[in-house]
Amino acid sequence: MRKINILIMITVVLTLSLPVSAATIAYWDMADAGAADQAFMPGNASREATDVPPAGFGPEDFVISSKDLSGNGNHLSAWTSSWMKWTAISYDGDFAMEATNDWPDSRTDSVGSQPAGVDLDAWSPHEWTIECVFQATAGTNRTMVGRIGYQLPGASNQSIAALYLAERSGANINCEYIDVTGAYHDARSTTSPLVAGTW
């Protein structure tokens, strides 16, 4: 596979909007124990994804790439230990996550991580906010945060995930999602605000 340097994300905060306060559902900063510039991030989400309980793999086999600092336990695991790596190029000057190929994947897996608090995989809020810090390319299609959901009602295009927060090749930002009723929403910046190399 062709190796490309794509900085996926530094921090992501998924926030549930409540009338009085907001709760952080997941927060990853990629500055985990063992982080070193260009070191591969551990992960085995591919193994967990192909195995449905009560088969051979359980929570004790889940390999964490980046810990969820919200306290809910929605840890990330890279698809394999060669698909994601740490990079010292980050907004805060510590570490970020970088893809090593054209099909990067780092995901939550509630079967493997067994979240103690709000389970992000099963979470279905009425209102939500996503915050993501990334370095723009201003020329490629990249998903910073997404959610797989092929079984959604009314979803005519089965190749569309339930959620994309993405940079598009026209140097604009796109948030598109399918809600629980199956209705499709697409919010896209009308101008091209992204400048390559900027945060």
N, C-alpha and C positions, 0 to 999 in steps of 0.2 A: 504494500500500500504506500501511496505517496504521503510523505510526512509534511504536514503543514503546521505552522505556528499560529494557533488561534487562541487568544486569551478569552476564555469563556466567561468567568465571573469571579469576582472577589467576594462580595458579600451579597446575600440575598435575604431579605426579610419578608416573610409572608405575614401580613397583619390582618386580623379580623376586626372590622370596624363595629364598635358597640356604641350605644347612645352616650355613655359616660366615659369609657376608657377603651383602649385597644390592647389586644393580647398578641404577643409574638408567637407564631405557630412554629416557625423554623428559622434558624439563623446559622449560617455557615461563614466562617471567615478564612478558611483554608490554612490558617497558621497552626497546624496540628503538630503534635509530637512526631519527630522524624522528618519534618519538612526541611528540604534542602533544595537549592536551586538546581533544576533539571532532573531531580530524582523522581522516579516513577511513584505515583500514588498507589497504595495497595488497594485491592478490590477484587470482588468475585461475584458481582451482581448477575453475570451471565449464568453462573451455576445455580444461584437462588431462583432466577427467573424460569429455569427449565424444570424446576422441581417443586411440586405442589404437595404440601403436607397431606397425609402423614408418611410421606416417603423419606428418603435417606438424609436430607439436610435439614437442620434446625437452626434456631437462633444462635447456638454456640458456634456455628460455622460461618456466621456473617462477618465479613471483613470490612471494617470501616475505612473509608477514604478521608472523610472529613466529618468531625463530630458536630451534631446539632447543639448549639450553645443556648438554645431557648429553654432547655430542660425537658422538652417533650420527648426527645429520643428519636427524632426523624433524621437519623444519620444518613450520609451519602455513601454509596459504594460504587466505585468505577466498574464498568462492564468487565474489564480484566485489568491486571496490574500493569499492562503496557499501553493502555488507552488514554490515560491522563497522567500528567506530571505537574510538579510544583514549579513555579517560576518566581524569581525574586523581583520581576518587573510587576509592580502593583501600585495601586493608588496610594496606599498607606505606607509603602516602603517595606512591607513584610513579605507575604507570599500570596500568590494567586494560583488558580487552576488553569492549566494549558492543555489543549488537545494535542494528540500525537498523530492523528489520522483524519480522514474525511468523514468518519462516522463516530464522533465522540459520544460517550454516554456515561453519565454518572447519575445515579438515581437513588431515591428512597425505596425501601422495601420493608413494609411493616411486618411481613412474615419473618424476615431475617432480623430486623432491628428491634422488633417488639417494643414499640414506643410506649413509654409509661404515661405520657400525657395525651394531648390531642394527636390523633393518628392522621398525618397529612394525606396518606393514600385514601382515606375514607372521608376526609373533611369536605363538607359541602356548605360553604358559607353563603349568606345573602349579600354580603359586601366584603370586599377584600382589597388589599393593596400589596403590590410587589415592588420592592426596591432592589435594584441591581446595579453594581458598579462594574463597568467593563471598558476595555480599550477598543475604540472603534476602528474598523477597517475601511468603512464608508464605500465598500465595493463588493461585499459578499452577503449571502443569505446565511445568517447564523441564529440559532435559537439559544438564548441565554437561559431562559426558564421555560419549561414546558410540562405538560401533563398528558400522559397517554390515556386515551379513552375511546376505544373502538366500538363499545357497546352502547353508546349514548342514543337515546330515542330520537328519531327524526333526522339522524345524521346521514345525509345522502352520500357524501364523499367519505368513504371509510379510511382514506389516507390522511385525513385531517385529524390532528390530535385535538384533545379537549381544550388545550391552551397553548398558545405561543406568545412569549415575549421575545421579540426578535429584531435583529438588525437586517434590513433588506438591502439588496444590491443597488437600489436607487439612493442610498445614503440616508434613508429615513427609518423611523422607528415604527414598529407594528405590534399591536396587541390584539390577537384574535382568539376567540374562544367559542365553545358551544356550551350553552347553559344546560341545566338539568332537564329542561323541557325539550331540548333538541334544537332550540333556536340558535342560529349562527350570528356572531357579532364580530365586526372588524373595525378596529380603530387604528388609523394610520396617519402619521404626520403628513400634511399636504406639502410641506417644503422639504428640503434636504438638510437637516440641521447637523448631521454627523460630519465630523472632520477626521480623516484618518490619523491615527496615532494619539488622538486626544481621549480623555476620560469623560 
